[in-house]
Amino acid sequence: MSELSVNHLLGIKYINKKDIDLIFETADHFKEVINRPIKKVPSLRDITIANIFFENSTRTKLSFELAQKRLSADVISFSAAQSSVKKGETLIDTVNNILSMKVDMVVMRHSSPGAAHFLSQNVKASIVNAGDGAHEHPTQALLDSYSIREKLGDVSGKKVVIVGDILHSRVALSNIYALQMQGAEIKVCGPKTLIPRHIESLGVKVETNLRKALEWCDVANMLRVQNERMDVNYFPSTREYAQQYGLDKTLLDSLNKEIIIMHPGPINRGVEITSDVADSKQSVILNQVENGVAIRMAVIYLLASKIQ
Amino acid sequence: MSQKVLLTSKEVNIILHRLACQLIEKHLDFSDTILVGIQPRGTFLAERLKELLEKEYYISKIALGYLDITFFRDDFRRTSKPLEANKTQINFIVENKKVVFIDDVLYTGRSIRSALTAIQSFGRPSEIELLVLIDRRFSRHLPIQPDYRGRQVDAINDEKVKVCWKEQDGEDAVYLINK
């Protein structure tokens, strides 16, 4: 096993195909570990990790915490809502204060794009980006690709459509980088207002018709409409969005092939995806969650092995 | 670099038969026993012994698993080269079973220490034994001794014991390599 080429996981853009392969290979081992009767290994017993979440999170935070605990790391978690950030402390000050308590790694979610990168240049700790604004969410993209690989054997040559709010989605951008690196073909699909201009320059195609996009693809990754990031109305109504871009069982069954349905969560049932689709056998949504723990264990383990 | 033959293919074969017989003496029909090959190099010996027990001594249904100890090692972040993980495959619960760890060389004892911790993830065995092909007598770091040994070897720290298996290296042999 080789090493990661980076000391931080700031985004998929900063890593390479070899890193992804190494993370997947390591995650395979951890997936076996988390299916044992006793799901814990002592590897990181001398590592302390701080989870700093300036934005709300359920899945990602739990998944990271569980991954860290499965590796026997000491974990401190912190949500901005109950912290001195509200009293006007700067990001660097907050993190440096935490680091002076001898913390080796920081997992951070922040609403500003580039926050993780900024932190990595200003504090002495290994940084894992758990989502920075609408920029990147690397572990999500890794677990999405890992789930595709698990289901279809390989990511290379597969056709993936990312549907929904591409404009505000860090999951979309990280997925585009990760899937392209592994040789997948990508289309994005959604209302024109929610597709960033010039996205074609990333090498992806745009499709505004959901049926056409689904007929083309092997995998559909359905994204949530991120109302919390919207300052103006990007579409007339949620009902109209659901009619145009929501995936229901009738549409899914009318396709001439079985595609795989993914969703990074949280799901707005009845908007981007109906309940019967989310719970169908074509959906790998819960596999994604399980794989998330294995992927995060792999990322943390590999980064921790580089801490001096 | 010079190398000396410690065991030839014929000698390895004789030792394998002896070890198989010693296992039978203790474990009889192996109904409560599980063989566990320690990854990466102990798996060849474990497979060989299983094959021998089944084909030559007609003991059927021997449970064999592979245990990887990478995540249980005590030198994480202390070695210059990254640790390489291997597959663990233990498709049974070891609760109240007799477990026999099988490895090719016993040296510092640290791998076995890790294996003792690792196996606990699969339950609480009633007893654990250790079988090794080569027992390097010097330089043990921990109070760990084998229950079954193929050959005891006096090798100093500069020397390396290399176990070759037909499946991977093209021949069965054990060499003492002087670095």
Contacts between the chains, C-beta under 8 A, distances in Angstrom:
chain1	res1	chain2	res2	distance
A	1	B	82	5.3
A	1	B	83	7.0
A	1	B	84	4.1
A	1	B	85	6.5
A	2	B	82	6.4
A	3	B	82	5.1
A	25	B	85	8.0
A	26	B	85	6.6
A	29	B	68	7.1
A	29	B	70	7.6
A	29	B	71	7.5
A	29	B	85	4.6
A	29	B	86	8.0
A	29	B	87	7.3
A	29	B	88	7.5
A	32	B	87	7.3
A	32	B	88	5.6
A	33	B	71	6.9
A	33	B	88	7.7
A	33	B	121	7.6
A	36	B	121	4.6
A	36	B	122	6.3
A	37	B	93	6.8
A	37	B	121	6.6
A	37	B	122	6.1
A	37	B	123	6.3
A	38	B	120	6.5
A	38	B	121	4.1
A	38	B	122	7.4
A	39	B	121	7.5
A	40	B	121	7.3
A	41	B	71	3.7
A	41	B	72	6.1
A	41	B	118	7.9
A	41	B	121	7.8
A	42	B	71	7.3
A	42	B	72	6.0
A	42	B	117	6.8
A	43	B	71	4.6
A	43	B	72	7.5
A	43	B	73	7.8
A	43	B	76	5.2
A	44	B	76	7.6
A	46	B	77	7.8
A	71	B	71	7.8
A	301	B	71	7.7
A	304	B	76	8.0
A	304	B	77	7.1
A	305	B	76	6.8
A	305	B	77	5.9
A	305	B	82	5.9
A	305	B	83	7.3
A	307	B	77	6.6
